[in-house]
Amino acid sequence: FVYPVSTEVEIKEIIASVKKEYFDARHHCYAYRLGPSGELWRANDDGEPSSTAGKPILGQLLSRDISDVLAVVVRYFGGTKLGVPGLIRAYRAAASDALDKCEIITKICMEPLVVTFPYAGTDQILKIIREYGAVIREQTYDNVCRIKVELGRSRKESFSRVLLEAGADIITG
């Protein structure tokens, strides 16, 4: 099973729900990644030998570079012992199969910036803001103008450089 998630509390609730629904299963192994870069993560073997379940599941999330997702593999014992390599293959394949059937939604991490500039440069600054697709959140025009914008994190560096060349000052946040 694969779930979109945004908090660890939500993850705990989903895992509890899966364990309740599939109470007769032997193992409920999972992995998750949270945050724009997947900086918060966890893998759980739920009683399987160390690193044979959670890590292969996490490996699938890492290889696809996806975050804000929880993958849970529910396993029933079928009478045949798989051994360590077999468990790793089984959990990796189950997670891969579930992810193959999901719709992956791309989210753009927006970065807030405050741009200040002299009033005389308004046209040029607004043109740059439009060209980069920055979203204006607030704006104040006076002798010194101030515009609060958000734009994709990947464009922040070049956007800032162009604005500085145009005579603007940038405040992060």
Secondary structure, 3 states (H helix, E strand, C coil): CEEECCCHHHHHHHHHHHHHHCCCCCEEEEEEEECCCCCEEEEECCCCCCCCCHHHHHHHHHHCCCCCEEEEEEECCCCCCCHHHHHHHHHHHHHHHHHHCCCCCCCCCEEEEEEEEEHHHHHHHHHHHHHCCCEEEEEECCCEEEEEEEEEHHHHHHHHHHHHHCCCEEEEC
